[in-house]
Amino acid sequence: MKYNYLYSDNSPYGKAVDIIKKLDIKDDGVHLDIACGCAAINTGLKNHNYNFHYIGIDKDEETINHIKSEGIEAYSHTFSCDESDLNYIEKIIQGKKLKLVTILDFLEHIPTPECFLKMINKLCKKHNALLIVSVPNICHKDIAFKMMEGKFEYTKTGLLDTTHISLFSSNRLEQCMKNSGFQQVCNNDFILEKSDQNFPTDSTFLSNSTTTYKYLNHIKTLIDPFSNVSQFVRAYSPSEKTHKNEQNNCSSGPFLSVVTRTQGKRIEALTETLLCLTAQTNTDFEVLIIGHKLTNDGQIAVEKVINDLPNWMRQKVRLIKVNHGNRTTPLNVGFEAATGKYISVLDDDDIVFDNWVEEFHNLFKKFPGTILHTYSLKQKWEEIEIYESKALRACGGPDDSFCKDFNILEQVKNNFCPTMSYACPSYPFKKLGIKFNEQLSTTEDWDFLMRTAFLTGVSNSDKVTSIYRIWTNSANSYSEHNRHEWMKNENVSKNYFNKIPIVLPEGYVAKIPFCLNCNKSQKTDLVLTKLYVDYGHGFSESDTIFPTRQKIKNNLVFEGFPNKKIIHALRFDPSEYNMVWVSNIDIKIITTEDQTLNYTLNNIFSNGLKVYNGILFLKSDPQIHIPLTKPIKIKTAKISCNIDSNAPDFVFDKISKKKNIFFKILRKIKNTFINN
Amino acid sequence: MSTLQIQTILYNNKKEDLIKSLDSIKNAIKVSSSSNQEFDLINVCYGDASPSRVFSEKEIQTIKQHFEESFKFNYTYFDCNTGTSKGHNLLAKNCNTDYLLLMNPDIIFAPNFLTEIIKPFSNDSNVGIVEGRQVPIEHPKEYSVETGETSWSSGACTFTKTDLFHQVNGYDEETFFMYCDDVDLSWRIKLLGKKVIYQPRAMVFHAKRLSNEGQWKPTSAEAYYSAEAGLLMAYKWSNPDLLLKLITHFKASKDENLIKAVNNFEMRKEKNLLPEQLDKNHKVSQFIDGNYSEHRFAL
């Protein structure tokens, strides 16, 4: 007998038994077990005190005779996937009530599983019976990663059993069941981090410490929630509706979907944005205007702007109202509703040149699948009142600071790409689950851009196709959200970026500043620093304060401490990187009672080495602890220091000893990078 | 209600751009009609100065029929390169509508353009010209945010009273081929005591592109005609110091457009073809840092 599986709770059979328990199926009827093998599922059910009237069917006569000898009702039969099978089953259940049908590890052995399932559907419908199906997952990451090596290794049993004819991914199983008239009622898949395909164990693609594995695993986990599933174990009931066979259609929409957020407060600007779209040289686009929390008047105004468009343009525009969420929510709604191959966000106050769509399309033809990036100018504008109405007026010249190619190393620190300067392929959003993070109240576009760019890469055109408007006298995201909020949101994204493996496109090694000529120590501006505050619960990312805008270089002022909260400790992180030299430290803590506490190198602690008038941090995540003799309330903290991102030689000379080879090697490595 | 003639001069323009422009005019008329209905008769006149016709007769008939419910379409093939000044004068010669809109051929109207462009005339009888706001690149010239008053109106979108246009004899076609004809027209209308108003709510899309340094890069022809017009403006509007400075600079430069421009000026001077000088007391003319008004920013 090939498949002499015994029951175990920690097996696909055990998962099937769990489903019966979860769905509270009563055992007052027949349990028909198709391709029953050694009736392992029956053993499991008995172990869990279920007393279904068990009937097993299998084509293997030897197996059937074996279990019959143990007193189990079983029949040897080869299914033909037609009415005769139904008649056969009805005959053996002898008019009893059929409660449960299990088809475990069978469908993958037959060429037309849908045909078979349609027959079973009639049976389940007649008896209102539950169906539990189990099939192996052909997309388990072990199989996927080995295929990268060119391997597809059949085994005697398991995921790639030599007798498997039909291969199932989650999608295929779902479609197969829908097309056969079933709807899923429970999912209890059997998960194996390392499946029976996890060999050879020294494969670079399977060893979980290798960079290759980590990157592939990151991608796979991101886009396939079933990457660790060895066996799909799912329960179904006959559905009321019939489903037509669904093909996986390619998008039939236009080339570009334009998502425009509006709150109905900037009607003049919205009119102008739509005028720019009317003027496009390439009209293969649709426009989704997402009206976020529109008032009645706002909705009327937006609808008038749309209705006033020329006929051909009006037909391209849809208004979708969203009444919940923050400013990020409309983006997810818009992207979800988009039908274009590509999607770009053009907010209701930005403007584009007539070649905006055309240039995206030109890039798409050369680099399909990538994010398409063009150049954008920045310009100051203001709202004015003239002839008793609002109007818009440019008050600054075009600024070319955004006119540069997308550089992932720069972009991961700061955003140089206004939303309308790029168009994202819809595939990552629609099919890979890359959504806008609605927990972010700002920087949501940058966060989404980076997570998509890590997968797709970015192609560039140096043509200017848009103007990003900075409003000097009206509400915008900079005025509505303070700097602290901006930096907090930025940090959430950066922390995520720091945890995932990233692939750099070709040509990036030359762009990494660390490897380029830097033959003198570089003083770093204190722009990425923050103060951690302990309110009695220890230090955490959620309790940080960022410096207010610096007027004097290297002098930081931290304000905005909560008035009534007592502070137990402070920690100052001068940088994120190692090999940093922090010198001339002068810290003043001003309490709410206007008492000033002074700190210098002599009365602070750190995870670095004190050398001369500073601290050398050899490890990353440098920290300076500012000890408070007692818990206090703080008004302001002022920190002044110099930070060299490349510690000078004299510091190394001081700490190296003649026989200490470690420091000699360290210095040699440092100088190698500098000189090359 | 009023009557309006919209006119433009073609030169090798793409048909699809022109049809899009006409469609936007039709839409603006529809929007205007559904609100205050400013105009009860509109003519749209094309003067084609291209080496060969942009539209065939058959195409013209199709256009006429397609838009006949919105406006009356006229097409004149000049069979020579008239330039914009002379071309507009020819089109306006027998025009007797209340208003005249002089524009570039690829201009696309915002839906509410007609409603907005006429507003300043309703507010002040001393208004001579109203200029619409160009999108996406707004012209940097200064205007009063209280009154809308500005130094001159761009020929890309100039809305004026027809009788006023005739009163000043239209564009100075003898002096200006295609650049600064609009500045000159504006200032001559101002000499009559009329105002030039900028109406930022009356938007038109004018397809211009900027370099990736945010600069406008003129073509060689544009550079030449701009230089030529600069000399003529300095002369006609009585700025001898500026004229001398330009002549000296152009002669000293190695730019063939500038040298050609100064040669042309001197040829005109020799043949007594220079225009009559105006505004000797500098009541309306402005020459500021190479521009004809204050500018809000550099472009």
Interface residues (C-beta under 8 A of the other chain):
Chain A: E268 T271 E272 L275 C276 T278 A279 V305 D308 L309 P310 N311 W312 I351 V352 F353 D354 N355 Y375 L377 I384 E385 I386 Y387 S389 A391 L392 R393 A394 C395 G396 G397 P398 D399 D400 C403 D462 K463 V464 I467
Chain B: K20 D23 S24 K26 N27 V31 I108 A110 P111 N112 K119 P120 N123 R133 V135 P136 I137 E138 P140 V145 E146 G148 Q199 P200 R201 M203 F205 A207 K208 R209 L210 S211 N212 E213 G214 Q215 R296 F297 A298 L299
